[in-house]
Amino acid sequence: MIPAGQANAKMVKTYFTGTETWVRDISPGVETFPDKSLYHMRDNVAIFEEQTSDPRVSGECQSVINWNFKLVDPPVFVTGRMWGTFTITNANGYWKGTWTGVRDQNGFSYFKYEGQGYGGYKGMKLHARLERLSPDPTVPETINGYILEADT
């Protein structure tokens, strides 16, 4: 059953751009090397800084990071799939969700974030794509995304 007034609610899509910069690891996670060509990580926790054109998506991002990488030749070193969870926090609320990603044969990384808003962002949805077009993991990712919210 849909609550009265929500069935016909118009959704507003607000676009934003920005960067995500690694700040520090707060938990190293568990690394394993199942064979000489594979590198797995589970439950690494890192802090990133989100700086975007929409202050609702700017702030500290805590991410849990997992990956299944294949070891390859330098300068790329690793390729493969990544996934985890994120929480972006600022003074007015926070976003919580999941992310998936891939590091390709060039060492470039592409991510997809999907989350829900809490606090001042309750009822809103977050969708973002991030990319790093460098094999250097210290280069910030660019962010392109949008917030969905009901038009009141």
matplotlib code that plots the C-alpha trace (Angstrom):
import matplotlib.pyplot as plt

x = [0.0, 1.4, 0.8, -1.5, 0.3, 3.3, 1.7, 1.8, 4.9, 7.2, 10.9, 13.5, 16.9, 19.8, 23.1, 26.5, 30.2, 33.3, 36.3, 37.0, 40.5, 41.9, 42.9, 44.0, 43.3, 41.8, 41.8, 44.1, 41.8, 42.9, 45.1, 45.4, 47.2, 45.3, 48.0, 50.9, 48.6, 45.8, 45.5, 42.4, 41.5, 38.6, 37.3, 39.9, 38.4, 39.5, 38.6, 38.1, 37.2, 34.2, 34.3, 31.3, 29.2, 26.4, 27.2, 24.8, 27.3, 30.5, 32.2, 33.9, 33.4, 34.2, 34.4, 34.7, 36.8, 37.0, 38.7, 39.6, 42.6, 44.8, 48.5, 49.8, 53.0, 54.0, 52.9, 49.4, 50.2, 46.6, 43.3, 39.9, 36.6, 36.0, 33.0, 32.0, 29.9, 30.2, 28.9, 29.3, 28.8, 28.4, 26.7, 23.2, 23.0, 24.6, 24.4, 24.8, 25.0, 27.0, 29.5, 31.0, 34.0, 36.5, 40.2, 40.9, 43.9, 45.2, 44.9, 42.0, 39.3, 35.5, 33.0, 29.2, 27.7, 24.0, 22.8, 20.0, 19.9, 19.5, 19.1, 18.5, 18.6, 16.0, 13.9, 16.6, 18.5, 22.1, 23.5, 27.1, 29.8, 33.4, 36.5, 40.3, 41.9, 45.4, 47.0, 48.2, 45.8, 46.7, 45.2, 41.7, 38.6, 36.2, 32.6, 29.4, 26.1, 22.7, 20.3, 16.7, 14.2, 10.4, 9.2, 7.1]
y = [0.0, 3.4, 6.2, 9.0, 11.8, 9.6, 7.9, 11.0, 12.6, 14.1, 13.2, 16.0, 15.0, 17.3, 16.7, 17.3, 16.9, 16.7, 14.7, 12.0, 12.0, 9.3, 10.6, 7.5, 3.8, 3.2, -0.6, -2.5, -5.4, -8.9, -9.6, -13.0, -14.4, -17.6, -18.3, -16.5, -14.5, -13.5, -10.8, -10.6, -7.9, -8.1, -5.4, -2.7, 0.6, 3.9, 7.5, 9.7, 13.4, 14.2, 17.7, 18.3, 21.0, 20.0, 20.4, 17.6, 15.1, 16.8, 15.6, 12.6, 9.2, 6.0, 3.1, -0.7, -2.0, -5.5, -6.8, -9.8, -8.7, -10.4, -9.4, -8.0, -6.3, -2.7, 0.1, -1.3, -4.1, -5.2, -5.5, -6.8, -6.3, -4.2, -3.8, -2.5, -0.1, 3.7, 6.3, 10.0, 12.3, 16.1, 18.5, 18.0, 14.2, 11.2, 8.9, 5.1, 2.6, 0.2, 0.5, -1.7, -1.1, -2.4, -1.7, -2.3, -3.4, 0.2, 0.5, 2.9, 2.5, 3.0, 2.9, 3.0, 4.3, 3.9, 5.0, 6.4, 9.6, 9.9, 12.8, 15.9, 13.8, 11.2, 10.0, 11.0, 8.6, 9.1, 7.8, 8.5, 7.3, 7.8, 7.3, 7.5, 7.6, 6.8, 3.6, 5.7, 5.0, 8.3, 10.3, 11.6, 10.1, 12.4, 12.2, 12.7, 11.9, 13.0, 13.1, 12.0, 13.7, 14.1, 17.5, 18.9]
z = [0.0, -1.0, 1.6, 0.4, -1.4, -2.4, -5.4, -7.4, -6.0, -8.7, -8.3, -8.7, -10.0, -8.9, -10.6, -9.0, -9.9, -7.8, -6.5, -4.0, -2.4, -0.3, 3.2, 5.2, 6.0, 9.4, 9.2, 6.9, 6.2, 5.4, 2.3, 0.8, -2.2, -3.2, -5.8, -7.5, -9.8, -7.4, -4.7, -2.6, 0.0, 2.5, 4.9, 4.4, 5.8, 4.4, 4.8, 1.8, 1.4, -1.0, -2.4, -4.7, -6.3, -4.0, -0.3, 0.6, -0.9, 0.4, 3.6, 5.0, 3.3, 5.2, 2.8, 3.4, 0.5, -0.9, -4.1, -6.2, -8.2, -10.7, -10.5, -13.8, -15.0, -14.0, -14.2, -13.7, -11.1, -10.5, -12.3, -11.3, -9.4, -6.2, -4.0, -0.6, 1.5, 2.1, 4.5, 3.5, 6.5, 6.9, 9.3, 7.9, 7.6, 6.0, 3.0, 3.4, 0.6, -1.5, -4.3, -7.0, -9.2, -11.6, -12.3, -16.0, -18.0, -18.0, -14.3, -14.6, -12.0, -12.4, -9.6, -9.2, -5.8, -4.8, -1.4, 0.8, 2.8, 6.5, 8.9, 6.8, 3.7, 4.8, 1.8, -0.8, -3.0, -4.2, -7.5, -8.5, -10.9, -10.0, -12.2, -11.9, -15.3, -13.9, -12.6, -9.6, -6.7, -5.0, -7.9, -6.8, -8.6, -10.4, -9.4, -11.5, -9.9, -8.9, -5.9, -6.3, -3.9, -3.9, -5.0, -2.2]

ax = plt.figure().add_subplot(projection="3d")
ax.plot(x, y, z, "-o")
ax.set_aspect("equal")
plt.show()
